[in-house]
Amino acid sequence: MAVWGGDRPADIAAALTAFKALYDRYIGKGQIPPTPRIRAYVGALLERWIDLTEDDDDERSPWSTGPLIKEAPGAFIYFPMVYSRCEEVSAGAARIAADHGLVCFDPQLGLLRPAPEEL
């Protein structure tokens, strides 16, 4: 799941273009502190689901990496989740992104989220 600040892209092609540009700009570029909006988004996710680094049995957290904030360089976060919980968590994470005025794009499914039926 990828989330970023800015205007919602007009369509899937524009979302994919924006995602690729943000990925190239931020991923693998070293430690870039997250923006306040992205930090607040991650905080909201962690209010709902436990961080992997705080999960003693690795079963309660839906995240594949931790701490989750490390996946958030600048105005972008691209985070993995465990497959067994991806439907539940991706829908909730998309709603939380919308609540924070952020763009949410699922590159695996090629969808802007939340979809109207998820709201």
N, C-alpha and C positions, 0 to 999 in steps of 0.2 A: 504494500500500500504506500502510495506517495501523497504527501500533503504539503501545500505551500501557500504562501500569501499572494494575493493578487486577484485580478478579475477571473471569473469562471470562464474557461475557454468556450468558444461558440459551439464546438463539436469535438468528436473523438480525435480527429486528425490534428486539430489545434492543441488538444490536451497532450497527445503523444509528442508533438513537437516541443511543447513547453517542458514536459517531463524530461525528454532527452537533453534539452539545453540546461536544465537545472541539475540533472545528474552529472553532466560533463563539468559544470561549473563548480559543484560542491563535493562530489564523492571522490575520495582519495586525495584530497587537497590538504590534508592535515587538519588540525583542530581549529575549527571556526566556531565561535560561540553561537548558540542559537539565538534568534531574535526573541524579544519578549513574547510575541504572539505564538511562536512555535513552542517556546518554553511553557507557556500557559496551556497550550494544547496537550503537550506531553504530561503536564501535571494533571489535567483532567482525565487523560487515559489511565494514569496510575492511581487516581482516586477510584476508578471503576475496576481495574484489573491490577493485580500485584506485579511488581517488577520481577524479572527473572532472578536478579541478584538477591531478592528478599524471600525467595521461595525455597525453603529447605528441601522439599521433595521433588522439585522441578515438575510438578503436576498441575499446580494451580495457575501458574502464569501462562498466558497465551503467547508470550513473545519468544522468539527463537534466539534472541541475543539480549544482552543486558550489560550495563544499565541502558534502558531505552533511550535516555537523553543523548547517549553517545551516537545515536543514529540521526541526530538533528544538527547538521551544520547550517548555519545562517538561517535563511528563510525557507528551509526545505527539510523535510524528514522523509526518509524512505526506510520503512521498517518491515522486517519479516515476522510472521507469526506461525505457530505450529499448525500443521495442516488440519488436524482433528478439530480445531476450533475456529478455523478461518471464516466460515460463514457467519457465525455468531459475532465474532469480534470485528470483522471487517464492516459489518452493517452498523454496529455501535460506534466504531471509530469514525465512520463516514458521517454519522449524525452529529457526533461531537465536533468534527471538523466544520460542518455547516454551522453549528451553534457558535463557533469561534470565527466565523466569516472567512474560512480557509477553503481552498480548492482541494478536493480529494479525487485522486485518480488511481484506479486499479490497473496497473500495466499488464498483469497476467490475464485479466479478463478483457482488457481494452475498454473499460467503462469509467465514465465520470460518475462519482458517487456523492451524496446519496441519490439513488434513482428516485423518481417521484413516489413509487410504492414503498420506499424505505423511510419516508418522512412521516 
